[in-house]
């Protein structure tokens, strides 16, 4: 059964949030939405965890290599949706690390996972003068 025009528009708008693929059953869509077109759930707020820190010049090559090979893949395999490091332009030692999570509870659950201890330990061996901020997405 083909959805009517309004339902087709709602499908198109909802698809990124519901992960609907191809020609899914029309009933699936209707069970996910109330009659007024809302899900009845609070909108999830993406969370970015931002670290600012220094890496001594003589340790930077090893730190970047370990981040690419071990730290980033580990975090992204256990719930972090994006893990990136940035060097501050004009600074020889200052870096930023960003970690993206679906919401606050996902961030807390991921950070508490035991298998992340090795990544935290590696980071701790290199990073100095660390500060941390939790930011929620508003746009």
C-alpha positions in Angstrom: 0.0 0.0 0.0 1.4 3.4 -1.0 1.3 6.1 1.6 -0.7 9.2 0.9 1.0 12.5 0.1 1.1 13.8 3.7 2.4 10.5 5.0 5.1 10.5 2.3 6.2 14.0 3.4 6.3 12.8 7.0 8.3 9.7 6.0 10.8 11.9 4.3 11.2 14.2 7.3 11.3 11.4 9.8 13.7 9.1 7.9 17.0 10.4 9.3 15.6 10.0 12.9 13.9 6.7 12.5 16.5 5.0 10.3 13.7 3.8 8.0 15.2 2.1 4.9 13.5 1.7 1.5 9.9 0.6 1.4 9.2 -0.2 5.0 5.8 -1.2 6.1 3.4 1.8 6.4 2.2 0.5 9.8 5.7 0.9 11.2 5.6 4.6 10.6 2.2 5.0 12.1 3.1 3.1 15.3 6.0 5.5 15.9 4.0 8.6 15.8 0.9 9.8 17.7 -2.0 11.3 15.7 -0.6 14.8 16.0 2.6 13.8 14.2 4.9 13.9 17.2 6.8 11.0 18.8 5.8 11.9 22.4 9.4 11.9 23.3 11.7 14.8 24.3 14.0 15.8 21.5 17.4 14.4 22.0 20.2 16.9 22.4 23.5 16.0 20.8 26.4 16.5 23.2 30.0 17.4 22.4 32.7 16.8 25.0 35.6 19.2 24.4 39.0 18.8 26.0 41.7 21.5 25.8 45.2 20.4 26.7 49.0 20.6 25.9 51.1 17.9 24.3 54.9 18.5 24.5 56.4 18.8 21.1 58.7 15.8 21.5 55.6 13.6 22.3 53.2 14.8 19.5 54.1 12.4 16.8 53.6 9.4 19.1 50.4 10.8 20.5 48.9 11.5 17.1 49.8 8.0 15.9 48.3 6.3 19.0 45.2 8.4 18.6 44.7 7.3 15.0 45.5 3.6 15.7 44.0 3.0 19.1 42.2 5.8 20.9 39.9 7.0 18.1 38.8 3.5 17.0 38.2 2.4 20.6 36.0 5.3 21.5 34.1 5.1 18.2 33.5 1.4 18.8 31.8 1.9 22.2 29.4 4.7 21.7 31.2 7.9 20.7 29.8 9.1 17.4 32.8 11.1 16.5 36.3 11.6 17.9 38.7 14.2 16.6 41.8 16.0 17.7 42.8 19.5 16.6 46.0 21.5 17.1 45.5 25.1 17.8 46.8 27.3 15.0 49.8 29.4 16.1 50.5 27.2 19.1 53.2 24.6 19.2 51.7 22.5 22.0 47.9 23.3 22.5 45.3 20.8 21.3 41.6 20.3 21.4 39.8 16.9 21.4 36.1 16.7 20.5 33.9 13.7 21.3 30.4 13.6 19.9 27.5 11.7 21.6 23.8 11.3 20.9 22.7 12.7 24.2 23.9 13.2 27.8 23.0 9.7 29.0 24.9 8.2 26.0 27.9 10.2 26.9 27.8 9.2 30.6 27.3 5.5 29.7 30.1 5.5 27.2 32.6 7.3 29.6 31.8 4.8 32.3 32.6 1.7 30.2 35.5 -0.3 31.5 37.0 -0.9 28.1 37.7 2.8 27.7 40.2 2.8 30.6 43.1 2.0 28.2 42.3 5.0 26.0 42.0 7.2 29.1 45.4 5.9 30.3 47.1 6.6 27.0 45.7 10.1 26.8 46.8 10.8 30.4 50.4 9.8 29.6 50.6 12.6 27.0 48.2 15.4 28.0 49.1 18.2 30.3 47.0 21.2 31.6 43.7 19.5 30.7 40.4 21.3 30.9 37.0 19.8 29.9 33.7 21.3 28.8 30.4 19.5 28.0 28.3 21.3 25.3 24.8 20.6 24.1 23.8 21.3 20.5 21.1 23.9 20.1 20.9 24.3 16.3 
